[in-house]
Amino acid sequence: MSLISYFANPGRFTRLAQLLIPWCAIAALCAFAIGLYLALVASPPDYQQGETVRIMYVHVPAAWIGLMLYIAMAIAAAIGLVARHALADIFCVAAAPVGASLIAVCLITGSLWGKPTWGAWWVWDARLTSVLILLLIYLGYIVLRHAFDDHEKGSKAGAIFLLIGAVNIPIVRFSVDWWHTLHQPASVLRPGGSSLPPSMLTPLLVMGLAYGLYAVCLVLLRMRTVLTQRKLEILTRAAQ
Amino acid sequence: MKAFFHLLGCEFRLHLRHASRNAGLILFFLLIIVLLPFAIGPEPDLLRRLAPGLIWLAALLMSLLALDDLFIADARDGTLDLMQLSTLPLPLIIAGKMLAQIAIILLAILVMLPPAAFMLGMEWTILPVLAGTFILGLPVLFLLGGVMGAITVGLRRHPALLTLLLTPLYIPALIFAVSACDAAVLRQSIWPVFCLLGAMLALLIPTAPILIAAILRQDQS
């Protein structure tokens, strides 16, 4: 808790972000290089899906990180509502477009994979539908947040919307177990260990790490931008 | 408690005196039902199969229209400020207002269900199930919509915002309501889905008025 309040000071946060951003960027680049090589060249084609299985290495980590960003935003929203933490709202504002883009990447790559495998660009399967709802919630949050001129009110309204939308998160996670529709069930995080062979699991995890580092880097960068924007707004208002 | 019933009576009288707003909403609901056969074609088999979903879609669009100005008039003419000064707790006042609005619209929809079902050629045996999904589901739509309407009350007019915020929240209720009717068509048990809808309603009845009151109170200060 003390660590959280320590970074309530935007100045301290900016200095830390300054320090972290280049390292995150370099690490993400390295992880992407290794991960893409492992995924696109070194890993074997699937015995059923052939080469199209490689789409999975782009598709699955995007879904993971997009989902995790939403969970982080919901937690930040709760902290912002309860403790009025200065950075909670800034984190949500900064992370929302990143999460929305990742979920969009997940849906687009999934659609590209679905056409050759299922024979359709889109099916109204439980997992697909719940991820589409997640994208709509992200977009709703972004538009709602932009509709407010007053950040104090906007952060509260946005936080409430994020927390209501969080109901969807377990539905996304467990949709493949609750409704046995077209999308395959979980194969990495499941009781009894992963069902993927190591030759496929390793590139997937490296790609997950790469996406995660990339998202952290981007969110920190955007948080710094939003902080600067807010400072600018205060200064312009003071000057008038 | 006496004050609460007085408020409820007041709200009902207000709705009856200004009946044109609610009548317009019901007309809108019926107009969508009339338009749909032109959009998808008049084949009786197709319409019969789609009827519960189409009726629900019409009700959902109608509720979006109804929620657009739920608290705005009260915020503008100062009723909201007076409500906060009342001895009655604000969540209870909100609950009374929502109850009156939901009851009026629900009653009107239930009256209009047989003609709507008749026009789409729906089987009569499904009608009680459809009515049941409306009794449980329509309050869910309005309570969720009330929360989002309260969030957007202080905003400059932003036409599609409420629709964008409510669409993801409405989808579960829509899925459960229509799948109950599908189960009835296939002569399967409708209770699991009814229980899920009922659970959503039971969760929203206490939380929504408290949330709405908290948002409106903060908005006024």
HADDOCK unambig.tbl for C-alpha pairs under 7 A between the chains (distance, minus, plus):
assign (segid A and resid 133 and name CA) (segid B and resid 168 and name CA) 5.21 0.50 0.50
assign (segid A and resid 136 and name CA) (segid B and resid 168 and name CA) 6.14 0.50 0.50
assign (segid A and resid 137 and name CA) (segid B and resid 168 and name CA) 6.19 0.50 0.50
assign (segid A and resid 140 and name CA) (segid B and resid 164 and name CA) 5.47 0.50 0.50
assign (segid A and resid 140 and name CA) (segid B and resid 165 and name CA) 5.04 0.50 0.50
assign (segid A and resid 144 and name CA) (segid B and resid 161 and name CA) 6.79 0.50 0.50
assign (segid A and resid 147 and name CA) (segid B and resid 155 and name CA) 6.82 0.50 0.50
assign (segid A and resid 148 and name CA) (segid B and resid 155 and name CA) 6.55 0.50 0.50
assign (segid A and resid 157 and name CA) (segid B and resid 151 and name CA) 5.66 0.50 0.50
